[in-house]
Amino acid sequence: MQINVLAGGPAQQYPRKMFEQKGSWIGVDRGALVLIQHHITPQIAVGDFDSMSVEEFSEVKNNISKIIQVNAIKDDTDTELALKAAFERLQTDTDEVHLYGMTGGRLDHLLSNIFMFLKPRFNPYIERVRLIDRQNYMRFFKAGQYTLEELSAYKYLSFVLLGNVSNLTLPDEKYQLHDQSDRFPIAYVSNEFLKSTASFSFSSGIVAVIYSHDVAD
């Protein structure tokens, strides 16, 4: 099963076929309105809805049966609340959560959305999350050994080390890594796929892997 979460964000960042994705939808704040306007009815709308007019929020209430409305003054962001709702609906170990509208626009939003996955309550689910926009596809890995398959829509492969990462090794690409260990967030970027797969390993911490391409189509 795939749960799709639309957090709003600039429309030009949406993947071209996003609204064709299978699975259920959760709309975050203005993302719920965007889904309705594209003839998709989310199972849930989550947020304080402070970015909408009274008329827009009425449209959301008239079309979505379950709405989780929270006060604008709160500890968690709207996106965090939507993620909690998504994780509660995962049924098997292979279910994934695909997040859209989280990586474009304001840089502070992008950084907070990436680093919120380091919170202990999200840690059990971090490997099942995908952040997707028109040019990037991001996923997270815990310590281990992995082989990534090339995704046809993307050209580059980048690594962002989150927290205390040790012994990161990427042996087969143009810019190789051997036993890299860092305590602070750091990125190793712009490897192009040399083959149809890329293997890497590390022994502690969390690594974000980003597939990307140059220009949005």
MDAnalysis code that builds the backbone (N, CA, C; Angstrom):
import MDAnalysis as mda
import numpy as np

u = mda.Universe.empty(651, n_residues=217, atom_resindex=np.repeat(np.arange(217), 3), trajectory=True)
u.add_TopologyAttr("name", ["N", "CA", "C"] * 217)
u.add_TopologyAttr("resid", np.arange(1, 218))
u.add_TopologyAttr("resname", ["MET", "GLN", "ILE", "ASN", "VAL", "LEU", "ALA", "GLY", "GLY", "PRO", "ALA", "GLN", "GLN", "TYR", "PRO", "ARG", "LYS", "MET", "PHE", "GLU", "GLN", "LYS", "GLY", "SER", "TRP", "ILE", "GLY", "VAL", "ASP", "ARG", "GLY", "ALA", "LEU", "VAL", "LEU", "ILE", "GLN", "HIS", "HIS", "ILE", "THR", "PRO", "GLN", "ILE", "ALA", "VAL", "GLY", "ASP", "PHE", "ASP", "SER", "MET", "SER", "VAL", "GLU", "GLU", "PHE", "SER", "GLU", "VAL", "LYS", "ASN", "ASN", "ILE", "SER", "LYS", "ILE", "ILE", "GLN", "VAL", "ASN", "ALA", "ILE", "LYS", "ASP", "ASP", "THR", "ASP", "THR", "GLU", "LEU", "ALA", "LEU", "LYS", "ALA", "ALA", "PHE", "GLU", "ARG", "LEU", "GLN", "THR", "ASP", "THR", "ASP", "GLU", "VAL", "HIS", "LEU", "TYR", "GLY", "MET", "THR", "GLY", "GLY", "ARG", "LEU", "ASP", "HIS", "LEU", "LEU", "SER", "ASN", "ILE", "PHE", "MET", "PHE", "LEU", "LYS", "PRO", "ARG", "PHE", "ASN", "PRO", "TYR", "ILE", "GLU", "ARG", "VAL", "ARG", "LEU", "ILE", "ASP", "ARG", "GLN", "ASN", "TYR", "MET", "ARG", "PHE", "PHE", "LYS", "ALA", "GLY", "GLN", "TYR", "THR", "LEU", "GLU", "GLU", "LEU", "SER", "ALA", "TYR", "LYS", "TYR", "LEU", "SER", "PHE", "VAL", "LEU", "LEU", "GLY", "ASN", "VAL", "SER", "ASN", "LEU", "THR", "LEU", "PRO", "ASP", "GLU", "LYS", "TYR", "GLN", "LEU", "HIS", "ASP", "GLN", "SER", "ASP", "ARG", "PHE", "PRO", "ILE", "ALA", "TYR", "VAL", "SER", "ASN", "GLU", "PHE", "LEU", "LYS", "SER", "THR", "ALA", "SER", "PHE", "SER", "PHE", "SER", "SER", "GLY", "ILE", "VAL", "ALA", "VAL", "ILE", "TYR", "SER", "HIS", "ASP", "VAL", "ALA", "ASP"])
u.atoms.positions = np.array([
    [0.839, -1.188, 0.000],
    [0.000, 0.000, 0.000],
    [0.879, 1.244, 0.000],
    [0.391, 2.268, -0.648],
    [1.102, 3.549, -0.704],
    [0.177, 4.638, -0.191],
    [0.670, 5.403, 0.767],
    [-0.066, 6.552, 1.267],
    [0.611, 7.809, 0.740],
    [-0.132, 8.643, 0.050],
    [0.394, 9.869, -0.531],
    [-0.018, 11.051, 0.331],
    [0.941, 11.928, 0.612],
    [0.679, 13.115, 1.421],
    [1.060, 14.338, 0.602],
    [0.114, 15.242, 0.400],
    [0.398, 16.489, -0.314],
    [0.393, 17.632, 0.682],
    [1.571, 18.251, 0.842],
    [1.722, 19.317, 1.823],
    [1.632, 20.700, 1.193],
    [1.039, 20.800, 0.028],
    [0.969, 22.104, -0.632],
    [2.261, 22.387, -1.360],
    [2.864, 23.530, -1.089],
    [4.107, 23.872, -1.763],
    [3.848, 24.434, -3.144],
    [4.881, 24.952, -3.811],
    [4.718, 25.546, -5.144],
    [4.293, 24.503, -6.173],
    [3.297, 24.831, -6.948],
    [2.772, 23.873, -7.921],
    [3.820, 23.461, -8.947],
    [4.780, 24.344, -9.255],
    [5.785, 24.007, -10.261],
    [6.736, 22.917, -9.775],
    [6.687, 22.590, -8.490],
    [7.535, 21.525, -7.965],
    [6.850, 20.161, -7.994],
    [5.563, 20.121, -8.298],
    [4.868, 18.837, -8.294],
    [5.365, 17.963, -9.442],
    [5.624, 16.685, -9.193],
    [5.940, 15.778, -10.306],
    [4.802, 15.770, -11.312],
    [5.150, 15.605, -12.549],
    [4.172, 15.746, -13.620],
    [2.999, 14.783, -13.476],
    [3.260, 13.569, -13.002],
    [2.201, 12.558, -12.888],
    [1.776, 12.326, -11.442],
    [2.006, 13.294, -10.593],
    [1.706, 13.114, -9.174],
    [0.244, 12.752, -8.934],
    [-0.658, 13.430, -9.620],
    [-2.071, 13.219, -9.362],
    [-2.588, 11.900, -9.925],
    [-1.716, 11.143, -10.571],
    [-2.091, 9.814, -11.064],
    [-1.631, 8.703, -10.112],
    [-0.997, 9.072, -9.003],
    [-0.452, 8.076, -8.099],
    [-1.551, 7.218, -7.484],
    [-1.267, 5.924, -7.359],
    [-2.196, 5.009, -6.710],
    [-2.077, 5.159, -5.197],
    [-3.068, 4.620, -4.491],
    [-3.037, 4.662, -3.040],
    [-3.941, 5.752, -2.488],
    [-3.989, 5.866, -1.187],
    [-4.828, 6.861, -0.535],
    [-4.064, 8.169, -0.363],
    [-4.815, 9.254, -0.128],
    [-4.231, 10.586, -0.027],
    [-4.571, 11.231, 1.308],
    [-3.609, 12.012, 1.810],
    [-3.827, 12.901, 2.941],
    [-3.441, 14.297, 2.483],
    [-4.328, 15.258, 2.672],
    [-4.048, 16.630, 2.287],
    [-3.642, 17.455, 3.497],
    [-2.523, 18.155, 3.397],
    [-2.021, 18.975, 4.500],
    [-2.354, 20.430, 4.210],
    [-3.196, 21.019, 5.060],
    [-3.561, 22.420, 4.923],
    [-4.000, 22.695, 3.480],
    [-3.293, 23.572, 2.774],
    [-3.715, 23.937, 1.421],
    [-3.593, 22.773, 0.441],
    [-2.771, 21.794, 0.766],
    [-2.665, 20.612, -0.083],
    [-3.988, 19.896, -0.244],
    [-4.846, 19.935, 0.776],
    [-6.163, 19.311, 0.678],
    [-7.002, 19.982, -0.395],
    [-6.937, 21.308, -0.455],
    [-7.687, 22.050, -1.469],
    [-7.160, 21.743, -2.862],
    [-5.844, 21.660, -3.012],
    [-5.248, 21.338, -4.313],
    [-5.743, 19.983, -4.803],
    [-5.801, 19.002, -3.920],
    [-6.274, 17.671, -4.315],
    [-7.727, 17.717, -4.783],
    [-8.559, 18.419, -4.053],
    [-9.965, 18.541, -4.442],
    [-10.081, 19.181, -5.820],
    [-9.273, 20.199, -6.056],
    [-9.321, 20.880, -7.351],
    [-8.859, 19.984, -8.493],
    [-8.116, 18.920, -8.181],
    [-7.703, 17.947, -9.190],
    [-8.544, 16.677, -9.122],
    [-9.714, 16.795, -8.525],
    [-10.704, 15.712, -8.501],
    [-10.204, 14.484, -7.748],
    [-9.422, 14.713, -6.706],
    [-8.980, 13.657, -5.800],
    [-9.547, 13.981, -4.427],
    [-10.206, 13.012, -3.819],
    [-10.774, 13.222, -2.494],
    [-9.868, 12.587, -1.449],
    [-9.173, 13.379, -0.658],
    [-8.316, 12.803, 0.375],
    [-9.130, 12.081, 1.442],
    [-8.549, 11.044, 2.019],
    [-9.204, 10.387, 3.144],
    [-9.248, 11.313, 4.352],
    [-8.203, 12.140, 4.487],
    [-8.090, 13.031, 5.632],
    [-7.519, 14.371, 5.168],
    [-7.964, 15.432, 5.803],
    [-7.313, 16.740, 5.676],
    [-6.790, 17.112, 7.059],
    [-5.546, 17.573, 7.112],
    [-4.892, 17.868, 8.388],
    [-4.316, 19.277, 8.339],
    [-4.451, 20.019, 9.437],
    [-3.778, 21.305, 9.506],
    [-4.535, 22.347, 10.285],
    [-3.933, 23.542, 10.370],
    [-4.640, 24.664, 10.993],
    [-5.424, 25.463, 9.948],
    [-5.133, 25.222, 8.668],
    [-5.863, 25.797, 7.543],
    [-5.844, 27.334, 7.575],
    [-4.753, 27.885, 8.118],
    [-4.657, 29.342, 8.196],
    [-4.258, 29.977, 6.876],
    [-3.901, 29.146, 5.880],
    [-3.524, 29.692, 4.573],
    [-4.713, 29.782, 3.627],
    [-5.900, 29.411, 4.101],
    [-7.084, 29.401, 3.240],
    [-8.045, 30.529, 3.615],
    [-8.809, 30.936, 2.622],
    [-9.928, 31.834, 2.893],
    [-11.081, 31.027, 3.483],
    [-12.087, 31.729, 4.006],
    [-13.267, 31.057, 4.559],
    [-13.942, 30.224, 3.479],
    [-14.017, 30.752, 2.271],
    [-14.670, 30.028, 1.177],
    [-13.894, 28.773, 0.800],
    [-12.567, 28.861, 0.778],
    [-11.749, 27.700, 0.433],
    [-11.866, 26.612, 1.489],
    [-11.855, 27.006, 2.747],
    [-11.989, 26.008, 3.805],
    [-13.371, 25.359, 3.778],
    [-14.392, 26.117, 3.408],
    [-15.737, 25.534, 3.262],
    [-15.746, 24.471, 2.180],
    [-15.001, 24.714, 1.098],
    [-14.906, 23.718, 0.030],
    [-14.246, 22.440, 0.540],
    [-13.215, 22.582, 1.360],
    [-12.569, 21.414, 1.944],
    [-13.547, 20.656, 2.840],
    [-14.247, 21.359, 3.708],
    [-15.184, 20.710, 4.635],
    [-16.330, 20.028, 3.896],
    [-16.719, 20.573, 2.767],
    [-17.837, 19.996, 2.013],
    [-17.441, 18.759, 1.216],
    [-16.139, 18.537, 1.046],
    [-15.687, 17.440, 0.192],
    [-14.925, 16.341, 0.920],
    [-14.476, 16.593, 2.122],
    [-13.649, 15.620, 2.841],
    [-14.338, 15.251, 4.139],
    [-14.532, 13.967, 4.340],
    [-15.333, 13.523, 5.481],
    [-14.585, 13.607, 6.804],
    [-13.251, 13.424, 6.798],
    [-12.491, 13.475, 8.041],
    [-11.497, 14.621, 7.990],
    [-11.641, 15.560, 8.911],
    [-10.755, 16.720, 8.983],
    [-10.169, 16.797, 10.383],
    [-8.854, 16.860, 10.458],
    [-8.158, 17.062, 11.730],
    [-7.690, 18.499, 11.748],
    [-8.462, 19.349, 12.420],
    [-8.133, 20.768, 12.479],
    [-7.494, 21.081, 13.821],
    [-6.372, 21.766, 13.788],
    [-5.640, 22.076, 15.008],
    [-5.414, 23.585, 15.099],
    [-5.093, 24.023, 16.301],
    [-4.809, 25.428, 16.527],
    [-3.519, 25.819, 15.817],
    [-3.469, 27.043, 15.324],
    [-2.255, 27.496, 14.639],
    [-1.068, 27.575, 15.596],
    [-1.328, 27.753, 16.889],
    [-0.261, 27.774, 17.892],
    [-0.123, 26.360, 18.452],
    [0.949, 25.665, 18.069],
    [1.095, 24.258, 18.417],
    [2.558, 23.870, 18.387],
    [2.853, 22.704, 18.944],
    [4.230, 22.224, 18.989],
    [4.659, 21.586, 17.668],
    [3.753, 20.866, 17.026],
    [4.072, 20.139, 15.803],
    [3.595, 20.919, 14.581],
    [4.314, 20.760, 13.473],
    [3.864, 21.380, 12.230],
    [2.699, 20.586, 11.656],
    [2.002, 21.201, 10.709],
    [0.908, 20.499, 10.027],
    [1.425, 19.217, 9.366],
    [2.600, 19.301, 8.771],
    [3.160, 18.140, 8.079],
    [3.460, 17.008, 9.055],
    [3.975, 17.334, 10.222],
    [4.230, 16.296, 11.220],
    [2.941, 15.602, 11.642],
    [1.877, 16.359, 11.818],
    [0.591, 15.772, 12.188],
    [0.063, 14.867, 11.077],
    [0.269, 15.285, 9.824],
    [-0.161, 14.456, 8.698],
    [0.661, 13.176, 8.624],
    [1.961, 13.274, 8.889],
    [2.802, 12.077, 8.903],
    [2.351, 11.100, 9.977],
    [2.036, 11.601, 11.150],
    [1.542, 10.739, 12.222],
    [0.297, 9.983, 11.758],
    [-0.621, 10.705, 11.099],
    [-1.827, 10.060, 10.591],
    [-1.492, 9.022, 9.527],
    [-0.499, 9.326, 8.680],
    [-0.101, 8.375, 7.636],
    [0.517, 7.118, 8.251],
    [1.414, 7.299, 9.219],
    [2.081, 6.152, 9.825],
    [1.081, 5.254, 10.553],
    [0.055, 5.834, 11.121],
    [-0.965, 5.036, 11.806],
    [-1.740, 4.156, 10.834],
    [-1.692, 4.496, 9.552],
    [-2.454, 3.747, 8.554],
    [-1.612, 2.730, 7.779],
    [-0.326, 2.657, 8.065],
    [0.503, 1.639, 7.430],
    [0.090, 0.263, 7.924],
    [-0.026, -0.672, 7.000],
    [-0.541, -1.985, 7.358],
    [0.511, -3.089, 7.280],
    [1.478, -2.964, 6.392],
    [2.500, -3.995, 6.254],
    [3.882, -3.347, 6.287],
    [4.907, -4.162, 6.403],
    [6.283, -3.648, 6.474],
    [6.759, -3.055, 5.151],
    [6.039, -3.309, 4.072],
    [6.452, -2.792, 2.769],
    [5.656, -1.560, 2.344],
    [4.681, -1.146, 3.138],
    [3.929, 0.065, 2.820],
    [4.858, 1.278, 2.833],
    [4.605, 2.224, 1.936],
    [5.422, 3.429, 1.851],
    [4.564, 4.681, 1.995],
    [5.216, 5.762, 2.434],
    [4.579, 7.077, 2.483],
    [5.319, 7.984, 1.517],
    [4.608, 8.507, 0.525],
    [5.200, 9.412, -0.458],
    [4.740, 10.838, -0.150],
    [5.712, 11.727, 0.044],
    [5.426, 13.103, 0.442],
    [5.719, 14.054, -0.711],
    [4.721, 14.849, -1.063],
    [4.842, 15.800, -2.165],
    [4.641, 17.221, -1.639],
    [5.289, 18.183, -2.315],
    [5.111, 19.576, -1.942],
    [5.943, 20.002, -0.751],
    [6.942, 19.215, -0.383],
    [7.733, 19.507, 0.809],
    [9.128, 20.020, 0.493],
    [9.553, 19.962, -0.737],
    [10.943, 20.275, -1.055],
    [11.114, 21.529, -1.896],
    [10.045, 22.121, -2.356],
    [10.164, 23.352, -3.136],
    [9.854, 24.552, -2.274],
    [10.122, 25.738, -2.789],
    [9.771, 26.943, -2.057],
    [10.805, 27.323, -1.020],
    [10.359, 27.584, 0.188],
    [11.216, 28.162, 1.223],
    [12.247, 27.168, 1.736],
    [13.476, 27.658, 1.874],
    [14.563, 26.807, 2.321],
    [14.358, 26.339, 3.757],
    [13.790, 27.191, 4.618],
    [13.582, 26.786, 6.007],
    [12.598, 25.628, 6.095],
    [11.600, 25.621, 5.221],
    [10.657, 24.502, 5.199],
    [11.353, 23.219, 4.759],
    [12.181, 23.334, 3.739],
    [12.892, 22.149, 3.248],
    [13.756, 21.547, 4.362],
    [14.546, 22.368, 5.028],
    [15.442, 21.854, 6.061],
    [14.667, 21.262, 7.229],
    [13.611, 21.936, 7.650],
    [12.841, 21.398, 8.771],
    [12.156, 20.091, 8.389],
    [11.720, 19.974, 7.146],
    [11.071, 18.744, 6.709],
    [12.050, 17.579, 6.628],
    [13.296, 17.849, 6.259],
    [14.297, 16.778, 6.220],
    [14.675, 16.348, 7.633],
    [14.969, 17.311, 8.491],
    [15.504, 16.969, 9.809],
    [14.433, 16.506, 10.782],
    [13.165, 16.716, 10.485],
    [12.143, 16.214, 11.398],
    [12.128, 14.687, 11.435],
    [12.677, 14.057, 10.397],
    [12.684, 12.599, 10.390],
    [13.698, 12.014, 11.374],
    [14.532, 12.864, 11.946],
    [15.477, 12.394, 12.955],
    [14.843, 12.344, 14.344],
    [13.629, 12.851, 14.479],
    [12.957, 12.790, 15.773],
    [12.669, 11.333, 16.138],
    [12.858, 10.966, 17.399],
    [12.701, 9.556, 17.806],
    [11.367, 8.933, 17.414],
    [10.288, 9.684, 17.456],
    [8.984, 9.082, 17.158],
    [8.832, 8.736, 15.680],
    [9.611, 9.398, 14.810],
    [9.534, 9.078, 13.389],
    [10.564, 8.035, 12.969],
    [11.530, 7.770, 13.835],
    [12.634, 6.887, 13.484],
    [12.202, 5.508, 13.007],
    [11.188, 4.875, 13.605],
    [10.804, 3.537, 13.127],
    [10.301, 3.509, 11.684],
    [9.898, 4.670, 11.159],
    [9.274, 4.709, 9.837],
    [10.173, 5.326, 8.764],
    [11.337, 5.803, 9.152],
    [12.108, 6.681, 8.275],
    [12.468, 6.005, 6.955],
    [12.708, 4.708, 6.952],
    [13.103, 4.024, 5.718],
    [11.927, 3.787, 4.774],
    [10.727, 4.090, 5.215],
    [9.543, 3.868, 4.381],
    [9.012, 5.164, 3.784],
    [9.770, 6.256, 3.966],
    [9.344, 7.579, 3.519],
    [10.076, 7.962, 2.241],
    [9.356, 8.598, 1.315],
    [9.948, 9.152, 0.101],
    [9.514, 10.615, -0.018],
    [10.461, 11.515, -0.258],
    [10.154, 12.915, -0.538],
    [10.366, 13.138, -2.029],
    [9.333, 13.571, -2.724],
    [9.379, 13.604, -4.184],
    [8.933, 14.963, -4.690],
    [9.731, 15.556, -5.567],
    [9.286, 16.714, -6.319],
    [9.636, 16.493, -7.797],
    [9.569, 17.525, -8.600],
    [9.738, 17.327, -10.036],
    [11.165, 16.981, -10.427],
    [12.141, 17.318, -9.590],
    [13.534, 17.066, -9.950],
    [14.259, 16.120, -8.993],
    [13.625, 15.774, -7.885],
    [14.327, 15.000, -6.865],
    [13.443, 13.898, -6.286],
    [14.128, 12.831, -5.862],
    [13.472, 11.712, -5.192],
    [14.374, 11.340, -4.021],
    [13.922, 11.592, -2.801],
    [14.762, 11.404, -1.623],
    [14.219, 10.285, -0.749],
    [15.129, 9.452, -0.250],
    [14.757, 8.433, 0.720],
    [15.848, 8.307, 1.770],
    [15.541, 7.628, 2.865],
    [16.443, 7.556, 4.006],
    [16.837, 6.107, 4.280],
    [18.063, 5.934, 4.792],
    [18.569, 4.603, 5.114],
    [19.196, 4.608, 6.498],
    [18.982, 3.526, 7.226],
    [19.724, 3.279, 8.462],
    [20.931, 2.420, 8.121],
    [21.832, 2.247, 9.100],
    [23.090, 1.542, 8.853],
    [22.869, 0.175, 8.231],
    [23.694, -0.153, 7.240],
    [23.595, -1.436, 6.557],
    [24.290, -1.382, 5.218],
    [24.042, -2.397, 4.421],
    [24.620, -2.497, 3.073],
    [23.481, -2.540, 2.069],
    [23.576, -1.733, 1.020],
    [22.457, -1.572, 0.099],
    [22.937, -1.534, -1.350],
    [22.019, -1.889, -2.251],
    [22.231, -1.716, -3.675],
    [21.042, -0.949, -4.231],
    [21.307, 0.211, -4.815],
    [20.264, 1.045, -5.394],
    [20.145, 0.756, -6.875],
    [18.932, 0.685, -7.350],
    [18.707, 0.553, -8.779],
    [18.486, 1.930, -9.392],
    [19.019, 2.119, -10.570],
    [18.843, 3.399, -11.265],
    [17.372, 3.619, -11.565],
    [16.897, 4.846, -11.307],
    [15.543, 5.228, -11.668],
    [15.602, 5.988, -12.984],
    [14.777, 5.595, -13.928],
    [14.916, 6.090, -15.300],
    [14.769, 7.604, -15.409],
    [14.020, 8.221, -14.501],
    [13.771, 9.656, -14.607],
    [14.903, 10.499, -14.027],
    [15.903, 9.857, -13.413],
    [16.924, 10.613, -12.693],
    [18.312, 10.257, -13.194],
    [19.246, 11.195, -13.029],
    [20.584, 11.027, -13.560],
    [21.656, 10.982, -12.467],
    [21.454, 11.740, -11.398],
    [22.488, 11.902, -10.378],
    [22.108, 11.200, -9.081],
    [23.130, 10.932, -8.291],
    [22.951, 10.255, -7.015],
    [23.779, 10.993, -5.970],
    [23.130, 11.484, -4.921],
    [23.813, 12.254, -3.886],
    [23.510, 11.681, -2.512],
    [24.432, 11.911, -1.583],
    [24.297, 11.381, -0.227],
    [24.396, 12.527, 0.771],
    [23.457, 12.579, 1.701],
    [23.505, 13.550, 2.790],
    [23.600, 12.770, 4.096],
    [24.666, 13.011, 4.851],
    [24.876, 12.312, 6.111],
    [24.164, 13.075, 7.214],
    [23.286, 12.399, 7.931],
    [22.499, 13.017, 8.989],
    [22.933, 12.433, 10.327],
    [23.519, 13.253, 11.180],
    [23.957, 12.757, 12.475],
    [25.310, 12.088, 12.394],
    [25.545, 11.143, 13.290],
    [26.847, 10.485, 13.400],
    [26.919, 9.297, 12.454],
    [27.406, 9.531, 11.259],
    [27.526, 8.478, 10.251],
    [28.969, 7.999, 10.215],
    [29.151, 6.690, 10.185],
    [30.513, 6.154, 10.150],
    [30.668, 5.143, 9.033],
    [31.882, 5.118, 8.471],
    [32.301, 4.128, 7.483],
    [31.435, 4.093, 6.231],
    [30.993, 5.269, 5.763],
    [30.239, 5.304, 4.516],
    [31.167, 4.975, 3.358],
    [30.788, 3.966, 2.593],
    [31.608, 3.491, 1.476],
    [30.751, 3.376, 0.228],
    [31.199, 4.035, -0.823],
    [30.542, 3.992, -2.131],
    [31.630, 3.626, -3.136],
    [31.812, 2.336, -3.432],
    [33.034, 1.904, -4.110],
    [33.041, 1.991, -5.625],
    [31.876, 2.047, -6.264],
    [31.843, 1.795, -7.704],
    [31.499, 2.999, -8.565],
    [31.327, 4.164, -7.964],
    [30.902, 5.320, -8.738],
    [32.090, 6.196, -9.111],
    [31.831, 7.250, -9.890],
    [32.902, 8.140, -10.342],
    [33.597, 8.813, -9.164],
    [32.805, 9.345, -8.226],
    [33.370, 9.950, -7.020],
    [33.166, 8.965, -5.882],
    [34.171, 8.162, -5.644],
    [34.048, 7.091, -4.671],
    [34.199, 7.622, -3.245],
    [33.652, 6.851, -2.321],
    [33.804, 7.135, -0.897],
    [34.313, 5.876, -0.211],
    [35.227, 6.062, 0.730],
    [35.780, 4.915, 1.448],
    [35.876, 5.249, 2.936],
    [35.041, 4.600, 3.720],
    [35.073, 4.729, 5.178],
    [34.970, 6.174, 5.649],
    [34.071, 6.930, 5.029],
    [33.855, 8.304, 5.458],
    [33.043, 8.325, 6.760],
    [33.479, 9.112, 7.728],
    [32.779, 9.233, 9.005],
    [32.685, 10.704, 9.374],
    [31.472, 11.159, 9.693],
    [31.270, 12.556, 10.048],
    [30.202, 12.674, 11.122],
    [30.397, 13.647, 12.018],
    [29.465, 13.844, 13.116],
    [28.386, 14.862, 12.779],
    [28.585, 15.670, 11.762],
    [27.637, 16.725, 11.450],
    [27.059, 16.496, 10.050],
    [25.898, 17.089, 9.777],
    [25.333, 16.936, 8.426],
    [26.304, 17.397, 7.351],
    [26.515, 16.574, 6.370],
    [27.423, 16.887, 5.272],
    [26.932, 16.147, 4.037],
    [27.194, 16.696, 2.869],
    [26.687, 16.089, 1.638],
    [27.826, 15.708, 0.703],
    [27.644, 14.584, 0.040],
    [28.516, 14.161, -1.057],
    [27.623, 14.075, -2.290],
    [27.887, 14.904, -3.291],
    [26.887, 15.113, -4.334],
    [27.407, 14.792, -5.728],
    [26.451, 14.733, -6.641],
    [26.683, 14.744, -8.082],
    [27.434, 13.545, -8.632],
    [27.217, 12.387, -8.052],
    [27.633, 11.181, -8.739],
    [26.618, 10.865, -9.826],
    [27.105, 10.598, -11.020],
    [26.225, 10.090, -12.057],
    [26.265, 8.570, -12.015],
    [25.138, 7.956, -12.287],
    [25.124, 6.503, -12.353],
    [26.064, 6.027, -13.452],
    [27.029, 5.193, -13.094],
    [27.915, 4.595, -14.091],
    [27.362, 3.274, -14.597],
    [26.544, 2.640, -13.769],
    [25.907, 1.383, -14.140],
    [24.434, 1.475, -13.755],
    [23.725, 0.384, -13.923],
    [22.301, 0.404, -13.593],
    [22.054, 0.280, -12.098],
    [23.093, -0.038, -11.331],
    [22.968, -0.121, -9.881],
    [24.141, 0.600, -9.221],
    [23.966, 0.945, -7.963],
    [25.030, 1.557, -7.166],
    [24.963, 0.984, -5.763],
    [26.069, 0.445, -5.288],
    [26.111, -0.147, -3.961],
    [26.771, 0.806, -2.977],
    [26.303, 0.787, -1.737],
    [26.937, 1.571, -0.686],
    [26.665, 0.911, 0.655],
    [27.464, 1.283, 1.641],
    [27.298, 0.730, 2.983],
    [27.774, 1.741, 4.015],
    [27.271, 1.632, 5.218],
    [27.764, 2.424, 6.347],
    [27.347, 1.707, 7.627],
    [28.032, 2.017, 8.721],
    [27.868, 1.201, 9.919],
    [27.143, 1.892, 11.065],
    [26.839, 3.186, 10.942],
    [26.029, 3.840, 11.966],
    [25.448, 5.125, 11.405],
    [24.374, 5.602, 12.041],
    [23.764, 6.859, 11.639],
    [22.647, 6.681, 10.621],
    [22.270, 7.790, 9.989],
    [21.218, 7.818, 8.969],
    [21.737, 8.595, 7.768],
    [21.519, 8.051, 6.591],
    [21.946, 8.689, 5.347],
    [20.717, 8.944, 4.476],
    [20.601, 10.172, 3.979],
    [19.579, 10.498, 2.990],
    [20.199, 10.374, 1.604],
    [19.537, 9.641, 0.732],
    [20.002, 9.466, -0.644],
    [19.042, 10.207, -1.573],
    [19.608, 11.026, -2.449],
    [18.792, 11.832, -3.355],
    [19.102, 11.456, -4.799],
    [18.096, 10.995, -5.514],
    [18.167, 10.875, -6.969],
    [17.728, 12.226, -7.538],
    [18.392, 12.705, -8.604],
    [17.982, 13.991, -9.156],
    [18.317, 14.083, -10.637],
    [17.760, 15.087, -11.296],
    [18.145, 15.405, -12.664],
    [18.225, 16.918, -12.800],
    [18.740, 17.389, -13.921],
    [19.115, 18.797, -14.041],
    [17.944, 19.755, -14.161],
    [17.067, 19.508, -15.118],
    [16.058, 20.506, -15.470],
    [14.683, 19.874, -15.407],
    [13.759, 20.539, -14.752],
    [12.384, 20.031, -14.701],
    [11.780, 20.071, -16.092],
    [11.082, 18.967, -16.449],
    [10.470, 18.934, -17.780],
    [9.098, 19.584, -17.744],
])
